Amino acid sequence: MILTKRGKRIMLPVFWIAWVNFLIFWVVAVCIGGDAISGSVENDRYYLSEYGQKTEVSRSLYNYSYIHTVSVFITYPSVFIVGLVLLLSGDIRITPPVPPHP
């Protein structure tokens, strides 16, 4: 696979933003006890959840977790969408393997 200059200029920032966003999401979720998408709101109490284990948190932390989780759902697929667009535009080229010279 070969990326043109334009392809690199577009794909690399998208990839790194998505990767760093996911890494931060994962570290924060482990530290605070899960994420809001898996959690719930019950009687004005806010819970994060990780593997079925609920952790009560403040409303602001719950909202942060919810927004950050949604951002991962946006940035992660964007890598594949941008890759497909670049492939269709010719900025990513898939070349057959070159046989080694004897």
C-alpha positions in Angstrom: 0.0 0.0 0.0 1.3 3.4 -1.0 0.1 6.8 0.2 0.6 9.8 -1.9 1.8 13.1 -0.3 -1.8 14.3 -0.1 -2.9 10.9 1.3 -0.3 11.2 4.1 -1.2 14.8 4.8 -4.9 13.7 5.3 -4.6 10.2 6.7 -1.9 10.5 9.3 -3.5 13.3 11.4 -6.8 11.5 11.3 -5.2 8.2 12.3 -3.2 9.8 15.2 -6.1 11.9 16.5 -8.3 8.7 16.6 -5.6 6.6 18.2 -4.7 9.2 20.9 -8.4 9.9 21.5 -9.0 6.1 22.0 -5.9 5.8 24.3 -7.1 8.7 26.5 -10.6 7.3 26.6 -9.3 3.9 27.7 -7.0 5.2 30.4 -9.7 7.5 31.8 -12.3 4.8 31.7 -10.0 2.4 33.6 -9.2 5.1 36.2 -12.8 6.3 36.8 -14.5 3.0 36.7 -16.0 2.6 33.2 -17.9 4.7 30.8 -21.3 6.5 30.6 -22.6 4.6 27.6 -22.4 1.4 29.5 -23.6 3.1 32.7 -27.0 4.6 33.6 -28.8 7.4 35.4 -31.1 6.2 38.2 -33.0 8.6 40.5 -30.7 11.5 39.7 -27.7 9.3 40.5 -25.1 8.8 37.8 -23.3 5.5 37.2 -20.5 4.5 35.0 -20.1 0.8 34.2 -17.3 -1.5 33.3 -17.9 -5.2 32.9 -21.2 -4.9 34.9 -19.5 -3.2 37.8 -21.2 0.2 38.5 -19.4 3.2 39.9 -21.4 6.2 41.1 -20.0 9.5 39.8 -20.9 13.2 39.6 -23.1 14.5 36.9 -20.3 16.4 35.3 -18.0 13.4 35.2 -20.8 11.3 33.7 -21.4 13.9 31.0 -17.7 14.1 30.3 -17.5 10.3 29.9 -20.6 10.3 27.7 -19.2 13.0 25.4 -15.7 11.3 25.2 -17.3 7.9 24.5 -19.3 9.4 21.6 -16.2 11.1 20.3 -14.5 7.7 20.1 -17.5 6.4 18.1 -16.9 9.2 15.7 -13.1 9.3 15.4 -12.5 5.5 15.2 -14.7 5.0 12.1 -13.4 8.2 10.5 -10.1 6.5 9.9 -11.8 3.8 7.8 -14.0 6.4 6.0 -11.0 8.6 5.2 -9.1 5.5 4.1 -11.9 4.5 1.7 -12.2 8.0 0.3 -8.5 8.2 -0.3 -8.5 4.8 -1.9 -11.3 5.8 -4.3 -9.6 9.1 -5.1 -6.3 7.3 -5.9 -4.4 8.8 -2.9 -3.9 5.2 -1.6 -2.7 2.7 -4.0 -2.6 -1.0 -3.5 0.2 -2.4 -5.5 0.9 -6.1 -6.1 4.0 -7.5 -4.3 7.2 -7.1 -6.2 9.1 -10.4 -6.5 12.7 -10.2 -5.2 15.5 -10.0 -7.8 17.7 -13.1 -8.0 
